[in-house]
Amino acid sequence: MNSPVHPLRTPSAKRAALAAIRRAHPGTTCIVQCDRLKAALAQFAITTYEAMRHLDVYDPRARVMQLRDDGVAIDTHWRIVETESGDRHRVGLYVKTCEA
């Protein structure tokens, strides 16, 4: 893969914001996971990795699909990231888009 490698470090301020979102929307149902993801996307772009690790969204791809089905405009941008172990992974970066 010739794409640039982005570090897989979530800044501390973003981690704190994601933790606050997780606390504000407790639970494990699909609806609650969508609520957490939607709240995060209202503030910033989020990777699949961040959604899983910091928002406790088990399958971000499925939740993004549900949000899209509900009319939320979300774009996916692909990133190659290097994990703590040094391995490279292709992850989605989800961005809420402005609706016309």
Secondary structure, 3 states (H helix, E strand, C coil): CCCCEEECCCCHHHHHHHHHHHHHCCCCCHHHHHHHHHHHHCCCCEEHHHHHHHHCCCCHHHHHHHHHHCCCCEEEEEEEEECCCCCEEEEEEEEECCCC
